[in-house]
Amino acid sequence: MLVTVLVTVGHRCGGWHAGPGRAGDPDAAAAAGGPGASGEESCEAPTGPPPPPLSRSRPTSFRVPSLGIDAPVAALGLDRQRELETPPVDKPRLVGWYEGGPTPGEPGTAIAVGHRDTLTGPAVFAGLAQVKPCKVIEVGRADGRTAVYTVDRMKVYDKAGFPDKEVYGPVRRPELRVLTCGGLYSRRTGYTSNVVVFAHLSATK
């Protein structure tokens, strides 16, 4: 079960990033619990029927227009400890997609992860904590289709109390979780928190 397999993802965040958090960075403030960090603002309920789910096709691109993110996607698996792998540190603009879960637009909880920063500077999800409800995430697929997700909320969780069931639990409709590191950084323990964006499939094209 995905919940069991990914139970330690929230505890590996420090290993994803070699670079320190930047003082005064608005993302660092939000991820640490500053104004707007709760992400509790929500969208109005859609008036039309939900789009039909898509069949399986691997992701190829990941876009968050409101944050200026337009990145390639690589498949990620599990390592020997049954923990989710991370994108290579030398490819900070790459988004990783858990290939053992749903592909874009399929029913269930799909997982995308990316670095917040590395030794070379900000990475693909440096500003993820700034995403607002109702904004869209577009994921291109190998079959030429695009799954469009609408952001429901953004949450920041301490690693020590990461709610695996809430984040990775099974769902019937196509949903997406986007994860990166957040909170404060120390060289000994890494980042203190995880930034998690919750989104649902709202359109296909």
RODREN-504815 format. One line per field, with one value per residue: x, y, z of N, C-alpha, C in turn; chain. Coordinates in Angstrom, 2 decimals. Example, Ala and Ser with C-alpha at 12.3 -4.5 7.8 and 13.67 -1.06 7.14 Angstrom:
BEGIN
npx	13.19,12.85
npy	-5.69,-2.25
npz	7.80,7.08
capx	12.30,13.67
capy	-4.50,-1.06
capz	7.80,7.14
cpx	13.20,12.90
cpy	-3.30,0.03
cpz	7.80,7.87
kette	A,A
# end
This chain:
BEGIN
npx	0.84,0.45,0.55,2.00,4.40,5.48,5.89,8.14,8.86,8.31,10.24,12.66,13.34,15.45,17.58,17.18,18.21,21.12,21.82,21.65,18.76,17.50,17.85,15.28,14.03,10.91,9.63,10.82,9.81,7.06,7.04,7.93,5.84,4.76,2.79,0.08,0.89,-0.70,-2.47,-5.25,-7.26,-9.83,-11.16,-14.16,-16.83,-16.87,-19.04,-19.76,-19.72,-17.12,-14.05,-13.58,-11.46,-8.08,-6.39,-3.50,-0.40,2.88,4.29,5.60,6.13,5.97,4.08,3.57,1.96,1.44,3.60,5.71,6.90,8.19,8.98,10.94,10.10,11.00,10.97,10.61,11.62,11.67,14.14,16.63,15.84,13.17,12.25,11.21,12.96,14.95,15.10,18.13,20.73,22.33,20.64,18.78,16.45,14.65,11.67,10.46,8.53,6.56,6.75,5.46,2.92,-0.22,-0.33,-0.35,-3.60,-4.82,-7.00,-6.66,-3.95,-1.47,2.05,4.39,7.68,10.31,13.40,14.01,16.19,19.70,23.28,24.00,22.12,18.71,16.15,13.82,11.38,11.55,9.79,7.45,5.86,4.47,2.32,-1.11,-4.50,-6.79,-5.19,-3.60,-2.08,-0.31,0.22,2.03,1.75,3.04,1.44,0.53,-1.59,-2.82,-2.97,-4.84,-4.63,-6.25,-5.28,-6.00,-5.18,-2.35,-0.07,2.08,4.14,5.65,8.52,8.66,6.06,4.75,1.86,1.18,-1.05,-2.97,-1.69,-0.80,-2.85,-5.33,-7.50,-10.54,-10.98,-8.95,-6.08,-3.44,-0.30,2.18,5.46,8.00,10.87,10.73,10.50,12.96,16.55,19.28,22.70,23.19,20.79,19.22,16.30,13.44,10.81,8.09,6.77,3.61,1.52,-1.84,-3.93,-6.51,-7.79,-9.04,-9.50,-8.92,-6.83
npy	-1.20,2.24,4.09,2.77,2.20,4.74,5.87,6.99,9.17,11.79,12.05,12.17,14.52,16.30,15.05,15.56,18.00,19.87,22.45,25.41,26.96,30.18,33.15,35.49,34.82,34.70,32.27,30.67,31.89,31.39,28.59,28.11,28.74,31.27,34.18,33.18,30.57,28.41,27.72,27.46,28.75,28.20,26.91,27.71,25.37,23.29,23.82,22.17,18.70,16.44,15.93,13.03,10.36,9.79,7.33,5.22,6.85,7.93,10.75,13.78,16.51,19.32,21.88,24.91,27.56,29.95,30.17,30.25,27.86,25.43,22.46,19.50,15.99,13.15,9.64,8.16,5.64,3.22,2.97,0.73,0.69,0.86,3.42,6.46,7.47,10.38,13.23,13.67,15.52,17.10,17.93,20.25,21.41,19.47,17.56,14.93,11.97,9.62,6.47,4.18,4.82,6.43,7.69,10.94,12.19,9.74,7.77,8.05,8.68,10.59,11.23,13.82,15.09,17.39,19.27,21.90,23.63,23.55,23.07,24.77,26.75,28.12,25.69,23.72,23.73,25.96,28.05,26.80,26.85,29.17,28.87,29.31,28.47,27.30,27.86,26.46,23.32,21.88,18.89,17.37,14.57,11.45,10.58,12.83,14.13,16.37,16.62,18.55,19.96,21.37,23.43,22.66,23.16,24.24,22.84,22.82,20.58,19.40,17.30,15.39,14.80,13.91,13.48,10.71,9.19,11.14,12.53,10.57,8.76,6.51,7.57,8.10,9.73,11.32,12.63,14.83,15.10,17.34,17.63,19.18,20.43,22.33,24.91,25.42,25.19,23.04,22.08,19.66,18.20,18.81,20.08,21.14,20.64,19.60,20.79,20.52,20.26,19.97,18.78,18.44,16.65,18.68,19.23,18.08,17.99
npz	0.00,-0.72,1.38,3.34,2.02,1.51,3.95,5.15,3.67,4.50,6.40,5.23,4.17,4.78,3.55,0.91,0.22,-0.10,0.35,2.48,4.08,3.14,4.80,5.24,2.91,1.28,0.89,2.81,5.09,4.87,4.84,7.34,8.90,8.70,7.68,5.68,5.56,6.26,4.23,4.16,2.79,0.44,-2.70,-4.53,-4.88,-7.80,-10.61,-12.72,-13.95,-12.81,-14.65,-16.77,-15.66,-16.84,-18.88,-18.24,-18.62,-18.94,-17.14,-18.60,-18.47,-16.20,-14.99,-13.27,-13.70,-12.21,-10.55,-12.23,-12.94,-15.06,-15.94,-16.71,-16.25,-14.32,-13.74,-10.53,-8.23,-5.57,-3.00,-1.53,1.08,0.92,0.58,-0.94,-3.80,-4.72,-6.95,-8.90,-7.33,-8.91,-10.84,-10.44,-11.43,-12.05,-11.83,-9.84,-10.28,-8.67,-9.82,-9.08,-8.41,-9.41,-12.78,-14.48,-14.17,-13.74,-11.58,-8.02,-5.65,-6.77,-6.76,-6.67,-6.45,-5.54,-5.43,-3.09,-2.76,-3.64,-3.38,-5.38,-5.48,-5.62,-6.33,-8.32,-6.85,-5.19,-4.60,-3.85,-1.52,-1.77,-3.42,-4.30,-3.32,-5.81,-8.00,-10.95,-11.83,-14.35,-15.99,-18.37,-20.61,-21.98,-24.03,-25.26,-24.08,-21.50,-18.04,-15.93,-12.86,-10.00,-7.36,-4.05,-1.42,0.57,2.80,5.66,7.27,10.23,10.24,12.25,12.94,10.66,8.68,7.35,6.41,5.79,3.74,1.84,1.67,0.20,-2.45,-4.32,-6.57,-9.16,-7.78,-6.67,-5.05,-4.16,-3.16,-1.20,0.62,3.71,6.24,8.82,8.41,9.16,9.19,10.34,10.69,8.50,6.75,8.69,8.11,5.88,2.86,1.50,-1.23,-2.02,-4.54,-7.06,-9.93,-12.43,-15.08,-18.45,-21.33
capx	0.00,1.25,0.74,3.08,5.64,6.01,5.77,9.32,9.18,8.32,11.40,13.88,13.43,16.78,18.48,16.93,18.80,22.43,22.01,20.92,17.66,17.97,17.17,14.55,13.34,9.50,9.27,11.25,8.89,5.80,7.24,8.18,4.62,4.45,1.50,-0.26,1.48,-1.65,-3.10,-6.61,-8.18,-10.28,-11.88,-15.57,-17.11,-17.12,-20.46,-19.96,-19.26,-15.66,-13.59,-13.32,-10.03,-7.31,-5.71,-2.11,0.62,3.91,4.41,6.77,6.38,5.26,3.98,2.75,2.09,1.43,4.93,6.74,7.56,8.00,10.10,10.81,9.75,11.67,10.35,11.32,11.18,12.01,15.49,16.72,15.14,11.76,11.95,11.15,14.17,14.81,15.78,19.56,21.05,22.93,19.57,17.87,15.20,13.91,10.60,10.37,7.18,6.60,6.24,4.64,1.57,-0.94,0.24,-1.20,-4.99,-5.37,-7.57,-5.75,-3.06,-0.20,3.08,5.49,8.61,11.40,14.26,13.78,17.46,20.89,24.48,24.14,21.11,17.31,15.79,12.54,10.28,11.96,8.66,6.23,5.03,3.73,1.20,-2.40,-5.64,-7.46,-4.22,-3.55,-0.85,-0.50,1.19,2.01,1.87,3.70,0.46,0.15,-2.63,-2.39,-3.83,-4.87,-5.05,-6.50,-4.77,-6.98,-4.57,-0.95,0.15,3.45,4.13,6.92,8.91,8.43,4.66,4.23,0.62,1.27,-2.35,-3.61,-0.99,-0.66,-3.96,-6.04,-8.67,-11.21,-10.81,-7.55,-5.53,-1.99,0.43,3.47,6.22,9.38,11.27,10.36,10.90,14.33,17.58,20.54,23.60,23.20,19.54,18.50,15.11,12.59,9.42,7.73,5.70,2.78,0.42,-2.92,-4.66,-7.38,-7.95,-10.18,-9.70,-7.94,-6.79
capy	0.00,3.45,4.73,2.07,2.33,6.09,6.40,7.71,10.30,13.01,12.06,12.20,15.82,16.87,14.42,16.03,19.30,20.10,23.87,25.95,27.89,31.55,34.09,36.55,34.28,34.60,30.86,30.17,32.40,30.67,27.20,28.05,29.02,32.69,34.52,32.43,29.25,27.34,27.32,27.04,29.33,27.15,27.33,27.40,24.06,23.37,23.74,21.11,17.38,16.29,15.32,11.60,10.06,9.37,6.05,5.35,7.38,8.53,12.21,14.31,17.91,19.75,23.33,25.69,28.89,31.05,30.24,30.26,26.55,24.66,21.55,18.11,15.03,11.86,8.63,7.78,4.40,3.07,2.48,-0.54,0.85,1.06,4.84,7.09,8.13,11.80,13.64,13.91,16.85,17.88,18.35,20.92,21.84,18.27,17.08,13.48,11.43,8.24,5.63,3.12,5.35,6.83,8.67,12.13,12.03,8.47,7.81,7.76,9.72,10.69,11.90,14.51,15.69,18.15,19.97,23.31,24.25,22.71,23.87,25.75,27.79,27.69,24.60,23.81,24.02,27.00,28.88,25.99,27.25,30.38,28.57,29.66,27.65,27.59,27.91,25.18,22.58,21.17,17.82,16.78,13.12,10.92,10.39,14.12,14.72,17.13,16.57,19.85,19.86,22.62,23.38,22.76,23.79,23.98,22.62,22.59,19.61,19.03,15.95,14.48,14.42,13.90,12.67,9.89,8.79,12.31,12.92,9.49,7.81,6.25,8.38,7.56,10.60,11.62,13.71,15.03,15.69,17.86,17.76,19.64,20.72,23.63,25.18,25.87,24.26,22.91,21.18,18.35,17.47,19.20,20.90,20.69,20.42,19.30,21.54,19.60,20.85,19.05,19.23,17.42,16.79,19.55,19.29,17.39,18.56
capz	0.00,-0.87,2.68,4.03,1.26,1.55,5.30,5.58,2.80,5.29,7.29,4.44,3.51,4.93,2.61,-0.45,-0.03,0.50,0.62,3.61,3.82,3.00,5.70,4.55,1.75,1.61,0.96,4.11,6.09,4.76,5.23,8.78,9.62,8.63,7.09,4.48,5.57,6.51,2.99,4.44,1.82,-0.45,-3.89,-4.57,-5.46,-9.24,-10.97,-13.68,-13.55,-12.87,-15.90,-16.65,-15.47,-18.01,-18.78,-17.80,-19.55,-18.08,-17.19,-19.31,-18.11,-14.98,-15.04,-12.33,-14.31,-11.24,-9.93,-13.27,-13.01,-16.28,-15.72,-17.15,-15.20,-14.35,-12.88,-9.31,-7.60,-4.17,-2.78,-0.81,2.36,0.57,0.66,-2.25,-4.28,-4.99,-8.18,-8.70,-6.83,-9.98,-11.76,-9.50,-12.07,-12.43,-10.95,-9.79,-10.18,-8.16,-10.90,-8.54,-8.18,-10.62,-13.71,-14.51,-14.55,-13.29,-10.24,-6.92,-5.15,-7.48,-5.95,-7.34,-5.48,-6.14,-4.49,-2.79,-3.15,-3.58,-3.18,-6.46,-5.37,-5.63,-7.22,-9.01,-5.94,-4.24,-4.23,-3.77,-0.38,-2.12,-4.31,-3.72,-3.74,-7.08,-9.09,-11.65,-12.10,-15.61,-16.16,-19.69,-20.66,-23.16,-25.11,-25.79,-23.27,-20.33,-16.87,-15.25,-11.46,-9.29,-6.00,-2.97,-0.24,0.85,4.23,6.09,8.36,10.85,9.90,13.38,13.01,9.29,8.62,6.14,5.91,5.19,2.51,0.86,1.73,-1.06,-2.80,-5.50,-7.72,-9.43,-6.97,-6.77,-3.93,-4.57,-1.93,-1.11,1.99,4.24,7.61,9.06,7.94,9.88,8.49,10.99,10.53,7.30,6.95,9.77,7.70,4.50,2.21,0.73,-1.97,-2.34,-5.73,-7.67,-11.38,-12.74,-16.53,-19.29,-22.67
cpx	0.88,1.53,1.91,4.42,6.30,6.02,6.97,9.65,9.25,9.53,12.72,14.16,14.81,17.78,18.30,17.75,20.12,22.61,21.20,19.73,18.20,17.18,16.50,13.83,11.85,9.02,9.66,10.31,7.57,5.94,7.46,6.94,4.23,3.10,1.27,0.25,0.45,-2.32,-4.56,-7.65,-8.58,-11.04,-13.36,-15.76,-17.38,-18.59,-20.75,-19.48,-17.74,-15.25,-13.38,-11.83,-9.38,-6.72,-4.23,-1.20,1.62,3.96,5.68,7.11,5.50,5.27,3.10,2.85,2.17,2.77,6.06,7.50,7.19,9.18,9.85,10.55,10.53,10.99,11.24,10.75,11.51,13.43,15.46,16.02,13.64,11.32,12.00,12.48,13.90,15.50,17.27,19.83,21.66,21.92,18.49,16.55,14.31,12.86,10.57,8.93,7.28,5.93,5.41,3.21,0.90,-0.11,-0.72,-2.62,-5.61,-6.01,-6.53,-4.85,-1.72,0.76,4.14,6.36,9.69,12.19,13.79,15.03,18.56,22.09,24.63,23.09,19.70,17.05,14.34,11.39,10.67,10.78,7.37,5.31,4.20,2.53,-0.12,-3.48,-6.25,-6.49,-4.08,-2.13,-1.12,0.61,1.02,2.30,2.50,2.73,-0.03,-0.97,-2.02,-3.43,-3.72,-5.45,-5.29,-6.04,-5.90,-6.40,-3.08,-0.80,1.64,3.42,5.53,7.24,8.55,6.99,4.00,3.02,0.54,-0.09,-3.05,-3.00,-1.06,-1.85,-4.71,-7.25,-9.27,-10.96,-9.31,-7.09,-4.01,-1.47,1.80,4.26,7.59,9.69,10.83,10.84,12.33,15.32,18.76,21.40,23.55,21.94,18.76,17.31,14.20,11.21,9.31,6.63,4.93,1.64,-0.57,-3.68,-5.51,-7.51,-9.20,-10.44,-8.66,-7.96,-5.72
cpy	1.24,4.10,4.11,2.29,3.69,6.71,7.24,8.91,11.60,13.14,12.13,13.56,16.44,16.30,14.89,17.24,19.47,21.55,24.36,26.79,29.31,32.48,35.18,36.08,34.15,33.16,30.28,30.65,31.65,29.24,27.07,28.40,30.48,32.92,33.75,31.02,28.15,26.85,26.93,27.69,28.26,27.72,27.04,26.05,24.21,23.17,22.60,19.77,17.29,15.65,13.82,11.35,9.63,7.99,6.28,5.84,8.16,10.05,12.66,15.74,18.31,21.27,23.87,27.13,30.03,31.22,30.28,28.96,25.87,23.71,20.19,17.19,13.73,10.91,8.34,6.47,4.41,2.54,1.19,-0.50,1.07,2.50,5.44,7.75,9.62,12.14,13.87,15.35,17.72,18.25,19.04,21.36,20.67,17.94,15.57,13.03,9.98,7.31,4.46,3.54,5.72,7.78,9.85,11.84,10.71,8.61,7.44,8.93,9.66,11.55,12.52,15.18,16.45,18.86,21.41,24.12,23.22,23.62,24.97,26.84,27.25,26.60,24.75,24.20,25.04,27.81,28.12,26.42,28.49,30.11,28.81,28.67,28.20,27.77,26.51,24.63,21.73,20.14,17.19,15.29,12.67,10.73,11.70,14.81,15.50,16.99,17.90,19.66,21.26,22.46,23.57,23.51,23.46,23.85,22.43,21.70,19.43,17.59,14.95,14.01,14.34,12.96,11.84,9.54,9.94,12.65,11.83,8.55,7.66,7.16,7.81,8.41,10.82,12.82,13.73,15.60,16.11,18.19,18.37,19.93,22.12,23.80,25.68,24.78,24.23,21.90,19.77,17.55,17.82,20.08,20.29,20.24,19.97,20.24,20.55,20.38,19.75,19.60,18.08,17.69,17.60,19.66,18.41,18.06,17.85
cpz	0.00,0.48,3.42,3.34,1.47,2.95,5.73,4.69,3.59,6.19,6.53,3.84,3.62,3.96,1.19,-0.79,0.68,0.90,1.79,3.18,3.83,3.90,4.89,3.31,2.09,1.68,2.30,5.20,6.06,5.25,6.72,9.59,9.62,7.99,5.80,4.48,5.68,5.24,3.15,3.52,0.82,-1.64,-3.73,-5.25,-6.96,-9.55,-11.94,-13.17,-13.62,-14.19,-15.72,-16.46,-16.79,-17.78,-18.46,-18.93,-18.72,-18.23,-17.90,-18.93,-16.93,-14.97,-13.91,-12.82,-13.30,-10.54,-10.95,-13.39,-14.32,-16.36,-16.34,-15.95,-15.42,-13.38,-11.68,-8.78,-6.12,-4.04,-1.97,0.53,2.16,0.79,-0.74,-2.60,-4.49,-6.31,-7.91,-8.28,-7.93,-11.07,-10.94,-10.11,-12.46,-11.37,-11.01,-9.58,-9.73,-9.16,-10.39,-8.25,-9.48,-11.49,-13.81,-15.00,-14.17,-11.91,-9.18,-6.58,-5.86,-6.66,-6.85,-6.29,-6.23,-5.07,-4.29,-3.15,-3.06,-3.33,-4.21,-6.40,-5.38,-6.66,-7.68,-8.09,-4.86,-3.74,-4.02,-2.64,-0.66,-3.02,-3.58,-4.16,-5.02,-8.25,-9.70,-11.75,-13.34,-15.79,-17.53,-19.65,-21.97,-24.32,-25.70,-25.03,-22.10,-19.23,-16.14,-13.85,-10.90,-7.84,-5.00,-1.77,-0.21,2.37,4.48,7.33,8.92,10.48,11.00,13.46,11.65,9.17,7.34,5.54,5.21,3.82,1.45,0.79,0.42,-1.22,-4.08,-6.74,-7.99,-8.61,-7.09,-5.47,-4.45,-3.31,-2.15,0.35,2.41,5.66,7.69,8.66,8.91,9.15,9.07,10.68,9.27,7.62,8.01,9.31,6.25,4.05,1.34,0.08,-2.34,-3.53,-6.27,-9.17,-11.68,-14.24,-17.21,-20.65,-23.50
kette	A,A,A,A,A,A,A,A,A,A,A,A,A,A,A,A,A,A,A,A,A,A,A,A,A,A,A,A,A,A,A,A,A,A,A,A,A,A,A,A,A,A,A,A,A,A,A,A,A,A,A,A,A,A,A,A,A,A,A,A,A,A,A,A,A,A,A,A,A,A,A,A,A,A,A,A,A,A,A,A,A,A,A,A,A,A,A,A,A,A,A,A,A,A,A,A,A,A,A,A,A,A,A,A,A,A,A,A,A,A,A,A,A,A,A,A,A,A,A,A,A,A,A,A,A,A,A,A,A,A,A,A,A,A,A,A,A,A,A,A,A,A,A,A,A,A,A,A,A,A,A,A,A,A,A,A,A,A,A,A,A,A,A,A,A,A,A,A,A,A,A,A,A,A,A,A,A,A,A,A,A,A,A,A,A,A,A,A,A,A,A,A,A,A,A,A,A,A,A,A,A,A,A,A,A
# end
